[in-house]
Amino acid sequence: MKFAHLVEINDPFNPLIDPLTQEQVWRGLELRALEPQRFADNLDSAAILERSDNWVRRELRYGSLIVHDTVQFEPMRRLRVEVEPAPNLARATMTTTIEMPHPGSLFVRFEYETGVPAGAAPAGEFYDGFVKQAYVAADVDAIRMIRRLAAEGAL
């Protein structure tokens, strides 16, 4: 399944939304990768297994499900998460890109590409709709958390 959606960060026509800088959004997205438990209530634990200047390899535990992935950083612009395939878990990627189409505007584009675990049948459109809704909800919540952290001066 391929899926993408866009979250508007700064709306110059909405004075009720405090604008964020590109750096604040980047720091928040980076924090989401390095400390994912702050952004996901259903995540039991997260560990950085390896680290380099431009990537980290993580182990995420959701109950009995263990996910290994690699997050690649393109500072101030893009994060790319590659999930390693495992039994009952297909290879997947998530790319998060900061976009500034014109001065004063700021968006974050979330792109997902997921496969089907080996030996499993495709889930179908109905199930994919629920997955897409979950992605959007998680991403909107992440932006909400980034806004809160920015307001607290934590970014």
JOVEN-V391475 format. One record per backbone hydrogen bond with DSSP energy under -1.0 kcal/mol. NH is the residue of the N-H (numbers start at 1). CO is the residue of the C=O. E is the energy in kcal/mol with one decimal. If there is no record, write none. Layout:
# JOVEN-V391475
nh=NH co=CO e=E
nh=NH co=CO e=E
This chain:
# JOVEN-V391475
nh=3 co=112 e=-2.4
nh=5 co=110 e=-2.2
nh=7 co=108 e=-2.7
nh=9 co=106 e=-3.0
nh=10 co=106 e=-1.6
nh=14 co=11 e=-2.4
nh=17 co=14 e=-1.4
nh=25 co=21 e=-2.2
nh=26 co=22 e=-2.7
nh=27 co=23 e=-2.9
nh=28 co=24 e=-2.2
nh=29 co=25 e=-2.6
nh=30 co=26 e=-3.0
nh=31 co=27 e=-2.3
nh=32 co=28 e=-2.1
nh=33 co=29 e=-1.4
nh=34 co=30 e=-2.3
nh=35 co=31 e=-3.2
nh=38 co=35 e=-1.9
nh=39 co=36 e=-1.7
nh=40 co=36 e=-1.1
nh=43 co=40 e=-1.3
nh=44 co=61 e=-2.4
nh=45 co=61 e=-1.3
nh=47 co=59 e=-2.0
nh=49 co=57 e=-3.1
nh=50 co=57 e=-1.4
nh=52 co=55 e=-2.8
nh=56 co=71 e=-1.9
nh=57 co=50 e=-2.3
nh=58 co=69 e=-2.9
nh=59 co=47 e=-2.3
nh=60 co=67 e=-3.1
nh=61 co=45 e=-2.7
nh=62 co=65 e=-2.9
nh=65 co=62 e=-2.2
nh=67 co=60 e=-3.1
nh=69 co=58 e=-1.7
nh=70 co=82 e=-2.0
nh=71 co=56 e=-3.0
nh=72 co=80 e=-3.0
nh=73 co=54 e=-3.2
nh=74 co=78 e=-3.0
nh=77 co=74 e=-2.1
nh=78 co=74 e=-2.5
nh=79 co=96 e=-2.4
nh=80 co=72 e=-2.1
nh=81 co=94 e=-3.2
nh=82 co=70 e=-2.7
nh=83 co=92 e=-3.0
nh=84 co=68 e=-2.9
nh=86 co=89 e=-2.7
nh=89 co=86 e=-2.6
nh=92 co=83 e=-1.1
nh=93 co=113 e=-2.5
nh=94 co=81 e=-2.2
nh=95 co=111 e=-2.6
nh=96 co=79 e=-2.8
nh=97 co=109 e=-2.6
nh=98 co=77 e=-3.0
nh=99 co=107 e=-2.8
nh=105 co=102 e=-2.2
nh=107 co=99 e=-2.8
nh=108 co=7 e=-2.3
nh=109 co=97 e=-3.0
nh=110 co=5 e=-2.9
nh=111 co=95 e=-2.7
nh=112 co=3 e=-3.7
nh=113 co=93 e=-2.3
nh=114 co=1 e=-2.7
nh=115 co=91 e=-1.4
nh=120 co=117 e=-2.3
nh=128 co=124 e=-2.4
nh=129 co=125 e=-2.0
nh=130 co=126 e=-1.1
nh=131 co=127 e=-2.0
nh=132 co=128 e=-2.7
nh=133 co=129 e=-2.1
nh=134 co=130 e=-2.2
nh=135 co=131 e=-2.4
nh=136 co=132 e=-2.5
nh=137 co=133 e=-2.5
nh=138 co=134 e=-2.5
nh=139 co=135 e=-2.4
nh=140 co=136 e=-2.7
nh=141 co=137 e=-2.3
nh=142 co=138 e=-2.0
nh=143 co=139 e=-2.2
nh=144 co=140 e=-2.2
nh=145 co=141 e=-2.4
nh=146 co=142 e=-2.4
nh=147 co=143 e=-2.5
nh=148 co=144 e=-2.1
nh=149 co=145 e=-2.8
nh=150 co=146 e=-2.5
nh=151 co=147 e=-2.5
nh=152 co=148 e=-1.7
nh=153 co=150 e=-1.4
nh=154 co=149 e=-2.8
